[in-house]
């Protein structure tokens, strides 16, 4: 099962802008899955494959290539959050599950991947990184007291916004999303946290909300909305701080014109050194990914407990292939 897998991977660093060269055409028969997140590109292929224009490392510049059990172990490290800049964070698990669940019915190894990732997280990583982004955003906001009397404006209502929003409940929270129903659903999910007020911003109300906000937390792609004029304001009026979780600063495009912009790489730089217990658990989880890949390659049958919601996902009907960008 695993010996037929090849994974191509590219980090989104300063030298990787746009789709990396060397990835296979996603419409070809050999391509199984593809995933783009704010930190990386991943492509899973059938069979052992040597990418075109290979160099000494066996892959084009900027690409990593994994095959067989090594490919499975790498995908486990990604899905458990071990390969993320914030080691142990959980957002990536939701991204992988959302993007690749339509293929579970025909890719048995993918069912195993989600089973193993969930098991490793529960054994070694519980509580380490469930809300890492939200915690860092809140710390960043606490460093900016001059505008602490003004509400926060959260742009977006996807998985990332859902994980960050609970950390913003110490101040009045304004929620905006292009799809208003999703913003309403996010607001309802926060109703069991009765602290500061939560208000859904309707489309025509967005300019006023931008002027009112003391800080803006953007959980949307950089190209999903124009840069608010109020963020560029100069003179006596200080513009709000913008914490944009759509990617790193080199990807920010016109958002770099914002006077007080914080991007993902800025948050990563703030991430403090891990304590000894955290490092021990991360090492255990990494070793577990390698061991689990070895056992799967040997055809070992593993019994792992699951909730009913996971079993329901495994039984999904046929769907068209889907790409997911985070």
Rosetta silent file (secondary structure, phi, psi, omega in degrees, C-alpha in Angstrom):
SEQUENCE: XXXXXXXXXXXXXXXXXXXXXXXXXXXXXXXXXXXXXXXXXXXXXXXXXXXXXXXXXXXXXXXXXXXXXXXXXXXXXXXXXXXXXXXXXXXXXXXXXXXXXXXXXXXXXXXXXXXXXXXXXXXXXXXXXXXXXXXXXXXXXXXXXXXXXXXXXXXXXXXXXXXXXXXXXXXXXXXXXXXXXXXXXXXXXXXXXXXXXXXXXXXXXXXXXXXXXXXXXXXXXXXXXXXXXXXXXXXXXXXXXXXXXXXXXXXXXXXXXXXXXXXXXXXXXXXXXXXXXXXXXXXXXXXXXXXXXXXXXXXXXXXXXXXXXXXXXXXXXXXXXXXXXX
SCORE:     score description
SCORE:     0.000 S_00000001
   1 L     0.000  -53.560 -175.512    0.000    0.000    0.000 S_00000001
   2 H   -80.123  -24.834 -175.350    2.589    2.573    1.098 S_00000001
   3 H   -66.243  -14.896 -179.479    5.374    1.481   -1.229 S_00000001
   4 H   -94.262    7.503 -177.439    3.457    2.990   -4.174 S_00000001
   5 E   -97.091  141.135  169.423    3.361    6.508   -2.694 S_00000001
   6 E  -132.856  135.760  179.490    5.501    9.479   -3.655 S_00000001
   7 E  -121.406  128.577  171.578    5.158   12.902   -2.031 S_00000001
   8 E  -105.100  135.816 -174.327    6.494   16.172   -3.428 S_00000001
   9 E  -139.677  137.345  176.335    6.760   19.023   -0.941 S_00000001
  10 E  -135.878  129.670  172.688    7.758   22.683   -1.180 S_00000001
  11 E   -74.683  147.160  172.507    7.997   25.232    1.612 S_00000001
  12 L   -90.767   81.136  177.583    6.560   28.665    0.962 S_00000001
  13 L  -106.472 -169.328 -178.023    9.705   30.601    1.736 S_00000001
  14 L   -61.127  -26.489 -178.688   11.267   33.692    0.247 S_00000001
  15 L   -94.458    7.090 -177.731   12.440   31.650   -2.738 S_00000001
  16 L  -128.782   94.276  179.049    9.056   30.056   -3.441 S_00000001
  17 L  -115.803  124.676 -177.127    6.457   32.457   -4.795 S_00000001
  18 L    80.621 -173.269 -177.539    3.469   30.967   -6.592 S_00000001
  19 L   -66.409  125.871 -177.033    3.142   27.345   -7.658 S_00000001
  20 L   -66.247  144.621  172.000    6.589   25.652   -7.500 S_00000001
  21 L   -70.530  147.454  178.891    8.138   24.300  -10.674 S_00000001
  22 L   102.884  -19.617  174.177    8.498   20.536  -10.708 S_00000001
  23 L   -69.862  146.805  177.992    5.057   19.688   -9.365 S_00000001
  24 L   -71.380  156.236  173.680    3.061   17.384  -11.606 S_00000001
  25 L   -62.697  123.306 -174.822    0.053   18.686  -13.497 S_00000001
  26 L   -65.169   -8.852  179.107   -2.825   18.155  -11.039 S_00000001
  27 L   -93.894   -4.206 -178.024   -5.050   16.855  -13.845 S_00000001
  28 L   -75.385  158.103 -175.023   -2.760   13.938  -14.760 S_00000001
  29 L   -65.111  -29.484 -175.125   -3.766   10.393  -13.896 S_00000001
  30 L   -76.597  -17.947 -178.062   -0.785    9.854  -11.571 S_00000001
  31 E   -78.603  122.325  177.965   -1.728   12.736   -9.271 S_00000001
  32 E   -91.535  -57.213 -171.462   -3.786   11.571   -6.306 S_00000001
  33 E  -139.496  152.832  174.542   -3.973   14.589   -4.020 S_00000001
  34 E  -142.799  143.073 -178.444   -2.763   18.146   -3.780 S_00000001
  35 E  -142.399  130.193  172.250   -2.805   20.565   -0.861 S_00000001
  36 E  -117.893  126.600  173.992   -1.783   24.207   -0.557 S_00000001
  37 L  -121.364 -176.970 -179.989   -1.566   25.816    2.886 S_00000001
  38 L   -70.600  -14.348 -177.329   -0.078   29.080    4.086 S_00000001
  39 L  -112.554  -16.653 -169.662    3.232   27.296    4.739 S_00000001
  40 E  -161.234  163.929  166.564    3.620   24.639    2.037 S_00000001
  41 E  -113.977  137.591  175.970    2.612   22.826   -1.158 S_00000001
  42 E  -133.100  135.442  175.455    2.088   19.056   -1.010 S_00000001
  43 E  -133.993  129.610  179.291    1.396   16.693   -3.900 S_00000001
  44 E  -108.473  129.011 -176.050    0.829   12.950   -3.537 S_00000001
  45 E  -121.660  156.669  172.365    1.485   10.753   -6.573 S_00000001
  46 E   -80.364  135.698  171.501    1.013    7.098   -7.454 S_00000001
  47 L    80.504  163.303  175.059    4.218    5.102   -7.796 S_00000001
  48 L   -72.500  133.456 -174.405    7.878    5.964   -7.382 S_00000001
  49 L  -142.102  134.528  173.105    8.643    9.063   -9.390 S_00000001
  50 L  -102.616  111.470 -176.393   11.737   11.117  -10.073 S_00000001
  51 L   -60.124  154.763  177.914   10.599   14.694  -10.707 S_00000001
  52 L   -64.929  158.244  177.943   11.909   16.495  -13.803 S_00000001
  53 L    55.720   44.432 -177.747   15.017   18.697  -13.547 S_00000001
  54 L   -72.632  148.689  177.143   16.287   16.751  -10.550 S_00000001
  55 L  -111.815 -161.699 -177.596   19.357   17.908   -8.697 S_00000001
  56 L   -59.760  -29.631 -178.146   21.691   16.220   -6.204 S_00000001
  57 L   -84.459   -0.024  178.227   18.846   15.828   -3.685 S_00000001
  58 L    87.307    9.255  179.674   16.665   13.957   -6.188 S_00000001
  59 L  -151.625  158.640  178.128   14.168   16.784   -6.714 S_00000001
  60 L   -59.700  159.692  177.401   14.076   20.222   -8.365 S_00000001
  61 L   -53.682  131.288  179.152   15.348   23.188   -6.388 S_00000001
  62 L    88.992   -7.745  179.434   12.856   24.015   -3.658 S_00000001
  63 L  -112.266  141.566  170.272   11.165   20.588   -3.758 S_00000001
  64 E  -107.668  146.423 -178.187   11.558   17.673   -1.376 S_00000001
  65 E  -127.700  127.134  178.994   10.716   14.157   -2.555 S_00000001
  66 E  -124.803  144.853 -179.750    9.646   11.263   -0.289 S_00000001
  67 E  -133.202  150.802  174.299    8.758    7.712   -1.324 S_00000001
  68 L    61.128 -139.545 -179.736    7.128    4.705    0.314 S_00000001
  69 H   -58.187  -31.993  177.519    7.052    4.603    4.128 S_00000001
  70 H   -63.122  -36.597  178.084    9.115    7.820    4.248 S_00000001
  71 H   -65.617  -42.346 -179.506    6.319    9.562    2.334 S_00000001
  72 H   -65.963  -42.942  179.289    3.713    8.290    4.792 S_00000001
  73 H   -62.559  -39.500  177.801    5.808    9.316    7.810 S_00000001
  74 H   -63.078  -45.699  179.198    6.237   12.801    6.327 S_00000001
  75 H   -62.427  -33.978  175.590    2.472   13.151    5.759 S_00000001
  76 H   -64.676  -43.616  179.637    1.918   12.050    9.366 S_00000001
  77 H   -63.114  -37.958  177.686    4.299   14.734   10.640 S_00000001
  78 H   -66.829  -49.307 -173.580    2.460   17.341    8.582 S_00000001
  79 H   -67.346  -31.470  177.651   -1.027   16.200    9.592 S_00000001
  80 L   -80.925   -7.453 -179.156   -0.184   16.049   13.306 S_00000001
  81 L    89.998    0.792 -177.946    1.267   19.572   13.172 S_00000001
  82 L   -69.321  -25.364 -179.274    4.824   18.423   13.894 S_00000001
  83 L   -90.509   -1.015 -177.510    6.104   19.946   10.637 S_00000001
  84 L   -79.159  159.444  176.156    4.456   23.326   11.291 S_00000001
  85 L   -60.447  -36.893  173.059    6.296   26.444   12.406 S_00000001
  86 L   -99.133   89.332 -171.875    4.229   26.201   15.601 S_00000001
  87 L   -57.924  127.766  178.933    4.964   22.557   16.351 S_00000001
  88 L    95.903    0.031 -179.432    1.900   20.693   17.504 S_00000001
  89 E   -67.723  155.440 -172.140   -0.735   23.127   16.192 S_00000001
  90 L  -104.006   -9.914 -176.190   -4.047   21.601   15.156 S_00000001
  91 H   -59.755  -35.844 -175.443   -5.237   23.796   12.287 S_00000001
  92 H   -66.001  -32.134  178.397   -3.396   21.709    9.702 S_00000001
  93 H   -60.785  -43.528  178.296   -5.315   18.553   10.688 S_00000001
  94 H   -64.519  -36.508  178.906   -8.582   20.265    9.794 S_00000001
  95 H   -65.367  -45.867  179.698   -7.139   21.483    6.490 S_00000001
  96 H   -63.363  -45.210 -177.419   -5.971   18.003    5.472 S_00000001
  97 H   -63.851  -42.157 -179.300   -9.250   16.393    6.526 S_00000001
  98 H   -66.795  -40.060 -175.299  -11.346   18.978    4.700 S_00000001
  99 H   -75.105  -37.453 -169.100   -9.280   18.791    1.509 S_00000001
 100 H  -108.330   -6.555  179.845   -8.794   15.044    1.253 S_00000001
 101 H   -56.043  -35.651  179.452  -11.885   13.505    2.895 S_00000001
 102 H   -60.724  -13.322 -176.585  -13.682   13.154   -0.492 S_00000001
 103 H  -103.860    3.039 -175.915  -10.992   10.618   -1.467 S_00000001
 104 L   -62.040  -32.525 -175.214  -11.210    8.393    1.636 S_00000001
 105 L   -69.620  -20.128 -177.849  -13.476    5.857   -0.061 S_00000001
 106 L  -116.645   -7.247  179.793  -10.841    4.990   -2.697 S_00000001
 107 L  -120.832   94.685 -176.577   -7.545    5.585   -0.876 S_00000001
 108 H   -61.507  -37.832 -178.760   -7.235    3.149    2.037 S_00000001
 109 H   -62.089  -29.278 -179.475   -3.886    4.590    3.098 S_00000001
 110 H   -70.593  -36.918  173.198   -5.551    7.986    3.552 S_00000001
 111 H   -59.923  -42.902  178.646   -8.010    6.508    6.046 S_00000001
 112 H   -63.392  -38.135 -178.755   -5.015    5.116    7.922 S_00000001
 113 H   -60.291  -48.504 -179.209   -3.300    8.518    7.818 S_00000001
 114 H   -67.777  -36.156  175.965   -6.171   10.302    9.565 S_00000001
 115 H   -61.339  -49.584 -176.279   -6.541    7.432   12.059 S_00000001
 116 H   -67.647  -39.002  179.947   -2.849    7.483   12.924 S_00000001
 117 H   -63.323  -43.067  179.696   -2.623   11.282   13.087 S_00000001
 118 H   -65.400  -40.248 -179.273   -5.551   11.458   15.501 S_00000001
 119 H   -66.209  -44.189 -179.697   -4.099    8.688   17.656 S_00000001
 120 H   -65.294  -40.104  177.555   -0.624   10.266   17.818 S_00000001
 121 H   -61.565  -44.565 -177.024   -2.102   13.647   18.671 S_00000001
 122 H   -68.424  -31.884 -178.602   -4.172   12.174   21.500 S_00000001
 123 H   -76.933  -40.473 -168.266   -1.209   10.208   22.890 S_00000001
 124 H  -121.484  -24.317 -167.366    1.529   12.847   22.753 S_00000001
 125 H  -116.608    4.171 -178.489    0.300   16.276   21.685 S_00000001
 126 L   -58.284  123.102  177.441   -2.942   16.881   23.565 S_00000001
 127 L    86.290   -5.850 -177.383   -2.963   20.453   24.857 S_00000001
 128 L   -79.154  -40.944 -172.546    0.348   21.448   23.260 S_00000001
 129 E  -142.623   22.009 -174.943   -0.814   23.426   20.267 S_00000001
 130 L   -56.745  -34.313 -178.228   -4.571   23.347   19.968 S_00000001
 131 L  -133.272   42.194 -175.608   -4.859   27.116   19.856 S_00000001
 132 H   -58.875  -44.277 -177.934   -1.282   28.238   19.202 S_00000001
 133 H   -64.725  -44.710  179.092   -2.252   30.883   16.660 S_00000001
 134 H   -61.036  -41.377  179.801   -4.961   32.311   18.895 S_00000001
 135 H   -63.710  -42.458  179.616   -2.622   32.486   21.860 S_00000001
 136 H   -67.464  -38.283  177.236    0.052   34.300   19.851 S_00000001
 137 H   -61.631  -44.962 -179.030   -2.503   36.731   18.421 S_00000001
 138 H   -63.472  -41.348  177.631   -3.742   37.549   21.904 S_00000001
 139 H   -61.089  -39.648  179.276   -0.183   38.096   23.161 S_00000001
 140 H   -63.948  -39.056  179.567    0.437   40.414   20.234 S_00000001
 141 H   -68.608  -36.017 -179.817   -2.691   42.411   21.084 S_00000001
 142 H   -67.217  -20.366  177.454   -1.686   42.730   24.733 S_00000001
 143 L   -79.495   -1.515 -173.786    1.524   44.430   23.581 S_00000001
 144 L  -126.151   67.044 -173.766   -0.555   47.243   22.055 S_00000001
 145 H   -69.171  -23.121 -174.808   -2.455   48.919   24.938 S_00000001
 146 H   -57.030  -30.673 -177.907   -3.165   52.367   23.367 S_00000001
 147 H  -108.876   22.056 -175.116   -6.142   51.044   21.367 S_00000001
 148 L   -70.023  -13.776  179.695   -7.305   48.488   23.943 S_00000001
 149 L   -87.208   -0.717 -178.527  -10.565   50.387   24.519 S_00000001
 150 L  -106.898  152.732 -176.181  -11.701   49.763   20.923 S_00000001
 151 L   -69.699  163.935  174.666  -13.260   46.509   19.602 S_00000001
 152 E   -96.824  143.467  177.336  -11.472   43.856   17.586 S_00000001
 153 E  -114.744  118.759  178.932  -12.519   43.125   14.003 S_00000001
 154 E  -102.738  119.986  178.861  -12.132   39.521   12.795 S_00000001
 155 E   -99.091  120.870 -179.422  -12.186   39.075    9.010 S_00000001
 156 L   111.090  157.198 -179.849  -13.155   35.569    7.888 S_00000001
 157 L  -145.845   29.239  178.136  -15.174   32.705    9.342 S_00000001
 158 L   -87.014 -162.783 -177.482  -13.295   29.570    8.283 S_00000001
 159 H   -59.056  -43.085 -178.062  -11.467   26.975   10.392 S_00000001
 160 H   -64.428  -43.024  178.220   -8.663   29.364   11.328 S_00000001
 161 H   -62.124  -38.603  178.844  -11.106   32.060   12.437 S_00000001
 162 H   -64.340  -34.076 -179.545  -12.990   29.509   14.544 S_00000001
 163 H   -80.049  -26.320 -178.064   -9.763   28.530   16.344 S_00000001
 164 H   -86.520  -37.332 -171.805   -8.637   32.133   16.904 S_00000001
 165 H   -53.275  -42.472 -179.048  -11.951   33.745   17.910 S_00000001
 166 H   -59.811  -23.401  179.380  -12.186   32.226   21.429 S_00000001
 167 H   -82.260   -3.267 -177.603   -8.885   33.936   22.283 S_00000001
 168 H  -107.774   11.259 -172.559  -10.349   37.339   21.394 S_00000001
 169 L   -80.099    0.645  177.499  -13.262   37.290   23.838 S_00000001
 170 L   -78.917   -7.559  178.964  -11.552   39.654   26.304 S_00000001
 171 L  -136.039  156.522  174.210  -12.679   42.574   24.097 S_00000001
 172 L   -52.977  137.046 -172.191  -15.817   43.402   22.081 S_00000001
 173 E  -122.359  126.931  174.496  -15.578   41.419   18.855 S_00000001
 174 E  -104.029  131.663 -177.867  -16.852   42.371   15.394 S_00000001
 175 E  -115.696  128.243  175.683  -17.196   39.504   12.893 S_00000001
 176 E  -132.205  139.392  172.100  -17.224   39.933    9.121 S_00000001
 177 L  -148.069  148.762  179.522  -17.234   37.367    6.358 S_00000001
 178 L   -57.754  -38.840  172.772  -18.104   37.595    2.684 S_00000001
 179 L   -92.379  104.127 -173.503  -20.685   34.870    3.342 S_00000001
 180 H   -61.142  -33.681 -179.029  -22.751   36.482    6.098 S_00000001
 181 H   -61.786  -35.955  179.374  -24.333   33.177    7.174 S_00000001
 182 H   -69.991  -34.953  175.196  -20.912   31.800    8.108 S_00000001
 183 H   -64.718  -39.773  177.796  -20.201   34.872   10.243 S_00000001
 184 H   -64.105  -40.743  179.294  -23.521   34.325   12.017 S_00000001
 185 H   -63.814  -39.786  177.326  -22.616   30.661   12.609 S_00000001
 186 H   -63.786  -42.600  178.694  -19.262   31.703   14.103 S_00000001
 187 H   -60.413  -41.269 -179.902  -21.009   34.202   16.387 S_00000001
 188 H   -66.178  -34.109  179.348  -23.395   31.494   17.594 S_00000001
 189 H   -67.452  -17.432  179.715  -20.492   29.163   18.350 S_00000001
 190 L   -96.344    0.429 -175.773  -19.170   31.807   20.756 S_00000001
 191 L   -65.332  -23.776  179.997  -22.439   32.219   22.648 S_00000001
 192 L   -82.760    7.096  176.899  -21.324   29.771   25.356 S_00000001
 193 L  -119.147   74.585 -172.048  -18.497   32.177   26.224 S_00000001
 194 L   -75.278   79.068  175.446  -20.483   35.072   27.756 S_00000001
 195 L  -116.300 -115.525  179.252  -17.819   37.737   28.089 S_00000001
 196 L   -73.590  162.109 -175.215  -17.576   40.779   25.815 S_00000001
 197 L   -68.292  148.338  174.258  -20.177   41.389   23.102 S_00000001
 198 E  -120.046  128.404 -176.906  -19.985   39.721   19.677 S_00000001
 199 E  -129.057  130.273  174.874  -21.492   41.561   16.693 S_00000001
 200 E   -83.273  128.382 -179.646  -21.852   40.360   13.109 S_00000001
 201 L   -92.425  118.360  176.386  -20.904   43.096   10.644 S_00000001
 202 L   -75.904  161.066 -176.196  -23.173   43.239    7.600 S_00000001
 203 H   -49.055  -53.558 -178.813  -21.681   44.111    4.225 S_00000001
 204 H   -66.556  -15.952 -177.058  -22.611   47.829    4.154 S_00000001
 205 H   -88.538   -5.892 -173.943  -21.400   48.195    7.756 S_00000001
 206 H   -61.847  -45.422  179.359  -17.814   47.107    7.047 S_00000001
 207 H   -55.885  -42.164  179.188  -16.307   50.601    6.386 S_00000001
 208 H   -66.118  -37.769  178.951  -17.637   51.857    9.735 S_00000001
 209 H   -65.830  -37.628  177.881  -16.325   48.727   11.497 S_00000001
 210 H   -63.590  -38.503  178.520  -12.871   49.275   10.001 S_00000001
 211 H   -70.380  -32.813 -175.870  -12.853   52.819   11.367 S_00000001
 212 H   -79.961  -29.316 -170.101  -14.049   51.671   14.790 S_00000001
 213 L   -66.937  140.137  172.525  -11.675   48.727   15.253 S_00000001
 214 L   -86.520  -21.221  175.553   -8.631   49.003   17.473 S_00000001
 215 E  -156.574  149.790 -179.717   -7.082   45.974   15.742 S_00000001
 216 E  -119.777  126.707  175.976   -7.941   43.822   12.731 S_00000001
 217 E  -111.577  113.742 -174.339   -7.306   40.073   12.677 S_00000001
 218 E  -103.028  115.068  175.505   -7.512   38.774    9.110 S_00000001
 219 L  -109.814   49.695 -177.967   -8.100   35.038    8.598 S_00000001
 220 L  -135.176  159.242  174.503   -8.506   35.381    4.831 S_00000001
 221 L   -61.518  155.011 -179.419   -6.100   35.106    1.874 S_00000001
 222 H   -59.835  -32.362 -176.414   -4.146   38.267    1.067 S_00000001
 223 H   -94.289   10.553 -176.797   -5.950   38.621   -2.256 S_00000001
 224 H   -81.211  -18.348 -177.865   -9.446   38.056   -0.829 S_00000001
 225 L  -155.905  148.622  177.421  -10.087   41.722   -0.027 S_00000001
 226 L   -68.545  159.036  177.815   -8.484   45.108   -0.790 S_00000001
 227 L   -68.667  124.145  179.815   -6.364   46.805    1.834 S_00000001
 228 L   -61.200  135.294  179.724   -8.672   48.994    3.968 S_00000001
 229 H   -59.716  -35.678 -177.487   -7.932   52.681    3.490 S_00000001
 230 H   -62.993  -24.671  179.614   -8.242   53.224    7.234 S_00000001
 231 H   -73.734  -19.826 -179.221   -5.229   50.967    7.807 S_00000001
 232 H   -96.469    1.323 -173.973   -3.065   53.337    5.772 S_00000001
 233 L   -58.134  144.642  179.039   -4.244   56.452    7.601 S_00000001
 234 L  -127.827 -172.260 -179.759   -1.542   58.847    8.698 S_00000001
 235 L    85.678 -144.963 -174.816   -1.421   62.092   10.620 S_00000001
 236 L   -73.312  -29.229 -176.469   -2.858   62.387   14.107 S_00000001
 237 L   -85.101  121.529  179.885   -5.098   59.330   13.878 S_00000001
 238 L   -79.729  128.702  179.041   -3.247   56.101   14.531 S_00000001
 239 L   -72.373  158.044  179.778   -4.374   53.265   12.212 S_00000001
 240 L   -70.336  151.735  172.054   -5.355   49.925   13.773 S_00000001
 241 E   -69.666  138.973  177.266   -2.851   47.128   14.067 S_00000001
 242 E  -114.814  119.691  174.290   -3.450   44.437   11.429 S_00000001
 243 E  -107.154  106.375 -173.632   -2.592   40.830   12.285 S_00000001
 244 E  -105.685  118.847 -177.557   -2.888   38.928    9.015 S_00000001
 245 L   -99.910   18.509 -178.960   -2.836   35.127    9.211 S_00000001
 246 L   -81.779   -7.316 -178.661   -3.087   34.611    5.453 S_00000001
 247 L   158.825 -165.440 -178.177    0.630   33.958    5.001 S_00000001
 248 L   -93.071  170.120 -172.747    4.092   35.390    5.473 S_00000001
 249 H   -62.543  -35.757 -178.322    5.233   38.944    4.832 S_00000001
 250 H   -69.128  -16.266  177.318    6.821   38.234    1.447 S_00000001
 251 H   -94.282   -2.571 -166.756    3.410   36.990    0.233 S_00000001
 252 L   -73.781  -17.210  178.403    1.500   39.996    1.587 S_00000001
 253 H    58.134 -129.062 -177.089    1.496   42.046   -1.630 S_00000001
 254 H   -66.094  -19.461  178.999   -0.273   45.382   -1.149 S_00000001
 255 H   -64.298  -17.877  178.710   -0.864   44.606    2.524 S_00000001
 256 H   -65.776  -14.803  178.138    2.797   45.472    3.107 S_00000001
 257 H   -77.055  -10.646  178.902    1.752   49.120    2.821 S_00000001
 258 L   -67.576  132.942 -174.164   -0.108   48.830    6.154 S_00000001
 259 L   -64.462  -39.796 -175.352    1.762   50.801    8.795 S_00000001
 260 L  -123.304   72.418 -174.919    1.346   48.306   11.645 S_00000001
 261 E  -102.718  133.455  173.480    1.232   44.896    9.942 S_00000001
 262 E  -121.475  125.744  179.919    1.921   41.568   11.650 S_00000001
 263 L  -113.216 -179.107 -177.012    2.109   38.432    9.456 S_00000001
 264 H   -58.651  -42.846 -177.794    2.585   34.753   10.198 S_00000001
 265 H   -65.404  -30.052  175.270    6.371   34.924   10.156 S_00000001
 266 H   -66.354  -39.680  177.533    6.239   37.755   12.700 S_00000001
 267 H   -67.346  -38.702  178.590    4.132   35.562   14.977 S_00000001
 268 H   -61.757  -39.147 -179.254    6.503   32.643   14.496 S_00000001
 269 H   -64.160  -26.214  179.808    9.406   34.876   15.520 S_00000001
 270 H   -80.795  -14.998 -174.487    7.551   35.632   18.747 S_00000001
 271 L   -63.571  118.729 -175.209    7.131   31.971   19.571 S_00000001
 272 L   -71.597  162.635  177.732    9.108   31.381   22.756 S_00000001
 273 L   -62.244  140.226 -177.042   11.558   28.512   23.294 S_00000001
 274 L   -75.643  149.348  177.087    9.782   25.300   24.211 S_00000001
 275 L   -81.076  171.561 -172.418   10.147   23.829   27.696 S_00000001
 276 H   -62.536  -40.182 -178.623   11.688   20.416   28.326 S_00000001
 277 H   -65.891  -40.762  179.141    8.374   18.570   28.649 S_00000001
 278 H   -63.038  -44.608  179.547    7.047   20.009   25.387 S_00000001
 279 H   -63.359  -39.084  179.208   10.219   19.052   23.516 S_00000001
 280 H   -62.047  -44.123 -178.232   10.078   15.526   24.949 S_00000001
 281 H   -69.349  -36.025  176.599    6.492   15.061   23.788 S_00000001
 282 H   -65.160  -39.925  178.181    7.246   16.463   20.329 S_00000001
 283 H   -64.923  -41.970  178.606   10.157   14.014   19.974 S_00000001
 284 H   -61.448  -41.636 -179.851    7.913   11.125   21.060 S_00000001
 285 H   -66.770  -39.413  178.209    5.282   12.112   18.514 S_00000001
 286 H   -63.432  -45.028  177.653    7.886   12.398   15.737 S_00000001
 287 H   -62.523  -36.176  179.844    9.253    8.940   16.566 S_00000001
 288 H   -65.601  -35.069  177.167    5.681    7.600   16.602 S_00000001
 289 H   -61.761  -44.654  179.680    5.118    8.896   13.049 S_00000001
 290 H   -64.916  -44.433 -178.900    8.176    6.967   11.816 S_00000001
 291 H   -66.252  -40.995 -179.872    7.212    3.811   13.699 S_00000001
 292 H   -64.406  -38.537  176.770    3.593    3.953   12.529 S_00000001
 293 H   -63.468  -40.064  179.021    4.753    4.283    8.897 S_00000001
 294 H   -62.774  -44.457 -179.454    7.012    1.246    9.354 S_00000001
 295 H   -66.134  -40.492  178.601    4.154   -0.832   10.750 S_00000001
 296 H   -64.099  -38.109 -179.980    1.751    0.251    8.002 S_00000001
 297 H   -65.883  -29.219  178.359    4.360   -0.653    5.361 S_00000001
 298 L   -82.561   -2.187  179.119    4.603   -4.141    6.871 S_00000001
 299 L    80.718   20.451 -179.458    0.856   -4.502    6.552 S_00000001
 300 L   -67.066  137.672  175.529    0.248   -4.497   10.288 S_00000001
 301 L   -90.161  121.125 -176.564   -3.403   -4.308   11.298 S_00000001
 302 L  -112.226  135.055  178.448   -3.822   -1.616   13.938 S_00000001
 303 L  -102.398  111.934 -177.148   -6.866   -1.232   16.141 S_00000001
 304 L  -126.861  130.209 -178.295   -7.491    2.441   16.877 S_00000001
 305 L   -71.379  143.309  178.594  -10.599    3.791   18.583 S_00000001
 306 L  -137.687  153.870  172.475  -12.674    6.361   16.682 S_00000001
 307 L   -82.351  164.831 -178.269  -15.703    8.476   17.312 S_00000001
 308 H   -62.153  -29.763 -177.083  -18.828    8.095   15.211 S_00000001
 309 H   -68.232  -31.442  178.051  -18.078   11.338   13.346 S_00000001
 310 H   -70.864  -41.028  178.530  -14.817    9.883   11.976 S_00000001
 311 H   -64.479  -33.484  178.208  -16.528    6.721   10.787 S_00000001
 312 H   -66.352  -38.280  178.609  -19.151    8.831    9.052 S_00000001
 313 H   -64.091  -39.321 -177.804  -16.437   10.710    7.170 S_00000001
 314 H   -64.516  -21.508 -176.553  -14.876    7.440    6.004 S_00000001
 315 L   -98.087   21.486 -176.348  -18.197    6.451    4.398 S_00000001
 316 L   -65.730  145.294  178.968  -18.512    9.583    2.249 S_00000001
 317 L   -73.574  172.225  179.029  -19.973    9.079   -1.285 S_00000001
 318 L   -59.559  139.717  174.736  -18.109    9.706   -4.511 S_00000001
 319 L  -140.141  165.748  175.405  -17.245   13.342   -5.149 S_00000001
 320 L   -72.147  150.800  176.935  -15.286   15.312   -7.651 S_00000001
 321 L   -56.817  147.558 -175.235  -11.608   15.944   -6.745 S_00000001
 322 L  -136.308  137.277  172.981  -11.167   19.048   -4.602 S_00000001
 323 L  -105.075  148.219 -178.385   -8.253   21.359   -3.913 S_00000001
 324 L  -131.904  128.761  177.399   -8.090   23.342   -0.695 S_00000001
 325 E  -114.142  134.680  179.092   -6.066   26.477   -0.113 S_00000001
 326 L  -112.921    0.000    0.000   -5.388   27.789    3.382 S_00000001
